[in-house]
């Protein structure tokens, strides 16, 4: 069957089970959009900017586990995807970005809207392709999706010159095996790990994003019970272990709980599951968990011993490895150790002033009204940390946030992707005013699509996290962080087709959020809080995590 390159692309997307594409058309990709017009079974979401399309594909992927797909044209269309691709790469999100370029004969000649997008994205993709021969297009697309979803997931880019989208070749439909291909686990490393676990008196389980990606929450719960250990997590690991469980002690690291930071510093075995030990977790790498042996479990062998030295490791899929552990491990008993960490939780709870509107209050109230069943998306900054601290994530894929790259402007696009993929779920994007203004144009997308997502702006009229650092470490030199410029986000939201309200009290927020939950269209709540509210506790950059300090510690030291 002879098909054009554009027809082959659409047929291959259908092979892969793609039901939604996020994108923005342009000259080089017009042949593809012309063919897409004939296939209403693939929903196309027209975003306001290509960066929004890449973040939407990311949010779609994170919330479903499926490969997200975005389209962009050549030149600036392609380069506008770069931040979203890098965001997905840092957080191991399966995504395929499809760009079109100038014709093959025009490549390398500085043609209008020509860009070497494969060269630009080489460091931020698992793999990328430029397809100059239509006979190789179908196999390349199939390979791209396989690379994106298998092993440690990540983004793949396919660049297709315009004449390749028009050229014809034979096409033969393929049947795709969607089963993730898993490497065989080395059983000697499993036995070594089990010996470490059995010998431990004070084990701590530390969970990262790999446990979310492998959807190992059931196996993780069983493993935790067998080991009889407390559990902490990273920002990316939220929801892999039930945040309402008594064993859960909170997040670890710079803005982790004192209970987790002090507990990990006292444990004798840290079982690290699907985490890469980022600097925000480690604090001072030389002193991190200095009393503990580290057992690292990860699908990517490059992560083993990269940031910390593990005495033992098991390489493979987290779900697969935990299943093996659960079959082989006898019930352990660490009653006194678990009680010790429980006491730390009671001694050092997360606290905030109960009067007035604040970030922690807003997050806690969102948890109460949604009963912990919402998909929470965030931008990056103080509001992101409050969302990690005060919302209790009970299951995987319920917190979507830019952890590795820390992309301000990520959340609104990602929430559009998540709401599109999960039309019956409540999707809430938590934003700061600094992040919101970066990609607020995507409200027009949410409005056009009539997505009932809720945008909560925690508005302190400053770049909150940067201001916090300026207060604590830069002698209150508030350089370029004040945003009190009179921007009216309620009027902006209404002008872009959304419902919107400004709130200044707890009662006003409660009422507005209840109204937002019943809204059939996007709803923006502009929440005015104090400019100097801070995220507590905190570990100073480069300091040991057991030196976490809270507001009382800070005031005592500086009084």
Steps between C-alpha positions, in 0.01 A plus 500: 500500500660827383465786748656843540731569793221695673260207461764261633555724803130505588464124443801435726351721772183292481711181525648638823155564648546878492165669559618857570764730353591845631643741249519814290505500118730683260627486144738204523248276677195593289492168314471320834219728621319455170501124555410537869187689388373172352545306826268633773573185703825676600410804709720802437532762774613833358708667769585869516875437469716200414647495851147448626463207259814329630393547864149374415645185341711459815197538730303253287786249531562544873132465587440190287835323454444510123729676252408866455521648150552857382532661153690810396611657176857589404722778634351684799218246523755227563721705734195597707469132595850487651413596859217245509721226356772576756239494779384156389857375466599600853194326647503188275168571327411298186434748222537516123545845349439516125636798310514569128785677327576659165538266204805274478652708219476814716663355812828664598436810290358733769161469335198684639406351838768231474655380826711197594255386765659155532833665578338734752310223682769231498594556868136509619348198323544127543545492125405713202462452127489697179324295230621594153360192324127426508568124475654517850226708660268229638781299659648818652169600657453151646853500636451847652193392698677184619800701621275755674303242701757227574777486759530835674235697309576831335434732207587419138491749212427421135576773244344450154588723202193633320562313174519172696148566630385525135700217344337157461611148585354162587350476848421180687305518826680359804366354825666672795589315819438750779654277768798675656818309423671415830859392543570188704584579862834373631403260779841520671442871559152417635646253752760755613226758546285261703794427731542872563130540576497204740809628682360851544369620837391848387398489131343797322327478162559796270275519194554696178332557167603161363245336728227723353606429142499123555165528686638290783279639778341164588836319508658788693232487770553126543878542507475775763288277723744211460804714580307674781654839427403867478471659154601836358500623143625752249289763329477271196415196712178643642211254487710188448445442872177612668562839661225434757677190638636500855833373367541804276722771645492755217735628236880484536746780429513879478132551582437155643363440846729502800377150578621365165827694501588401857375143457703434185804646676457238776411191292745215440361399157349736245306307235485744208235403245494675163673819607803676354613676822476857370683781677171626648469167681862454603588840642861423580577176315796421727285491813179361346372194692851460643392227743334292229588251235322589179313244290406654165232361267471665160421412139788715371848362580643849441328616821677246720782667694457822301426737789544270802690176545276197552633192678261293291268554205239322293448621142159457342136602503385592851172306482681189375770521769258562786292203386810281529587647840148438629515136395833439672497722810380373837311733733738737682435673832628848585236614748728727706647667192160566346381647830811720513413654163136532609621705796703721265183567303317601819793710619550684170168534316451735208342817637381837373301792649133405512376857450485667161533370147826316432645248258486206743139579593400513133663163426349333808157629409533378141582156644191513721259608225640254243533221762852441370368369168604786270784512253719779633726683257745769607727765365838547675578686822356542848152389395654180357663417833181576693312271260757227571481550876130552569310294242498129581552300180339158529579351159745538211462757221311746718779759532633637173788741552830598344752352741827478311499807275282712730305656215298808589201510265470120485180451697220655293599314182548177696159540664342538155663170401389331821141628479476398132618150587283477815175685425321359804774589751543825691821666379645787703803702396675671790692804378693794634437836338853499353442165329144577395600804295751295299245290309163643602407513130414129532184606686366571151569136412321374811207729424476394134505135603252567784723319747372530858851523646557721803788748503595610853742793502678539834571867443755668725600766243861379507714216367443322830772235512766735368391764752522236776863434406566875479360538852691209651830511312531835313444765771149578375626639170173460310653539156249456213255286700212742571203446267260758645426655161124526512428200277139388551490124448125480550438737209758317289336163572151632423625657178636158397163333558537363855307547821713680758498633854745680728510390864674641806357293787461134587122524474516659156735228377281220634198646319687567174655152488164333562358707213796406280442128562152529349607721210470365147777728372849597618498687828778726626532588869742784577602448865671799660752402770783677683820569303722364776335165568767231485530127443603326823695298589806566285854372462750766391665417165789258545430438869428158655131408495499443877557877534150577375361810668152641533365847573551467876861390449562790262353758737692358796827517306440853372338657808 
